[in-house]
Amino acid sequence: MKRLLVIGIGAGDPDQLTFQGAKAIGAADAFLLVGKGEAKDDLTGLRRELIAAHGREPYRVVEVRDPERDRTASAYTAAVEDWRSRRAEIYESFVRDELAEGETGALLVWGDPGVYDSTLAALDEIGVEFDFEVIPGISSISALTARHRVGLTRVGRPVHITTGRRLAAEGATADDVLVMLDAACAFGEVGDGFHIYWGAYLGTPDEILIEGPVAEVAERIRATRAEARARKGWIMDTYLLRRSPS
Ligand SMILES: C[S@@+](CC[C@H](N)C(=O)[O-])C[C@H]1O[C@@H](n2cnc3c(N)ncnc32)[C@H](O)[C@@H]1O
């Protein structure tokens, strides 16, 4: 049986790779690297670095260009599903054409494969027979709260994990809201009473952290974000909104 390892690699710092992740990289015969083009080469760079550090020769690296996603589409879910199906085709040809019977392939997934990542859903769509295992990674959520030295959850309280798009549409639906995938600074609309813990490029040399009452720091985050994005060509940021106790 062919085998795939879906390995969480942490959110940007090579030291966030777990021992389990390092062992899994050492167990792979072939790696699939799906590149996003020049702007996001930094992201592929971390994967290459981890393979060079922990891969066991002889191994093969198969590189493929990520299918473009239609970011202008008004039907967001349909656009994501279409992109995921094209990703599934890439995974399928990797398993079918690049792995021999009994071999192990690896996919290095940013952060944790269980947090806002389509890899597992795409593997469900594959038409060839294979076995797979998931190795958890440190997510950007853990990286964010650790760098701000705060807990994700308060004692006995829930936390709502959502996207910037949903925050913009629904507002803050809980006292503690963790927001990812926000290209439009939706925190600006949450109203008074919230504190924000914001982090960009967490775990990398470009890391930026800002925290404070939303009303006081929103403008600074917006300006910092726009400047960093223009300078680097891409940005990944995450934040925790916490309603201050009244
Ligand atoms: C497609 S999701 C992937 C999440 C990833 N699986 C994880 O566990 O963190 C991409 C989003 O994760 C967040 N993210 C990932 N890495 C980050 C980092 N190093 N710094 C800040 N945010 C990050 C951002 O909100 C970004 O829009």
PDBQT file of the ligand as one rigid body, heavy atoms in Angstrom, charges set to zero:
ROOT
HETATM    1  C1  LIG A 301      -4.989  28.872   5.099  1.00  0.00    +0.000 C 
HETATM    2  S1  LIG A 301      -4.825  29.363   6.762  1.00  0.00    +0.000 S 
HETATM    3  C2  LIG A 301      -3.689  28.181   7.358  1.00  0.00    +0.000 C 
HETATM    4  C3  LIG A 301      -3.667  28.053   8.854  1.00  0.00    +0.000 C 
HETATM    5  C4  LIG A 301      -2.653  27.059   9.343  1.00  0.00    +0.000 C 
HETATM    6  N1  LIG A 301      -3.049  25.708   8.997  1.00  0.00    +0.000 N 
HETATM    7  C5  LIG A 301      -2.409  27.145  10.847  1.00  0.00    +0.000 C 
HETATM    8  O1  LIG A 301      -2.501  26.116  11.540  1.00  0.00    +0.000 OA
HETATM    9  O2  LIG A 301      -2.061  28.226  11.308  1.00  0.00    +0.000 OA
HETATM   10  C6  LIG A 301      -3.846  30.813   6.564  1.00  0.00    +0.000 C 
HETATM   11  C7  LIG A 301      -4.086  31.795   7.703  1.00  0.00    +0.000 C 
HETATM   12  O3  LIG A 301      -3.386  31.365   8.850  1.00  0.00    +0.000 OA
HETATM   13  C8  LIG A 301      -2.894  32.465   9.560  1.00  0.00    +0.000 C 
HETATM   14  N2  LIG A 301      -1.420  32.324   9.648  1.00  0.00    +0.000 N 
HETATM   15  C9  LIG A 301      -0.694  31.276   9.235  1.00  0.00    +0.000 A 
HETATM   16  N3  LIG A 301       0.604  31.446   9.504  1.00  0.00    +0.000 NA
HETATM   17  C10 LIG A 301       0.707  32.647  10.122  1.00  0.00    +0.000 A 
HETATM   18  C11 LIG A 301       1.803  33.376  10.658  1.00  0.00    +0.000 A 
HETATM   19  N4  LIG A 301       3.055  32.906  10.607  1.00  0.00    +0.000 N 
HETATM   20  N5  LIG A 301       1.543  34.576  11.226  1.00  0.00    +0.000 NA
HETATM   21  C12 LIG A 301       0.290  35.061  11.295  1.00  0.00    +0.000 A 
HETATM   22  N6  LIG A 301      -0.774  34.413  10.809  1.00  0.00    +0.000 NA
HETATM   23  C13 LIG A 301      -0.581  33.208  10.228  1.00  0.00    +0.000 A 
HETATM   24  C14 LIG A 301      -3.346  33.716   8.822  1.00  0.00    +0.000 C 
HETATM   25  O4  LIG A 301      -4.569  34.149   9.388  1.00  0.00    +0.000 OA
HETATM   26  C15 LIG A 301      -3.540  33.194   7.420  1.00  0.00    +0.000 C 
HETATM   27  O5  LIG A 301      -4.468  33.988   6.711  1.00  0.00    +0.000 OA
ENDROOT
TORSDOF 0
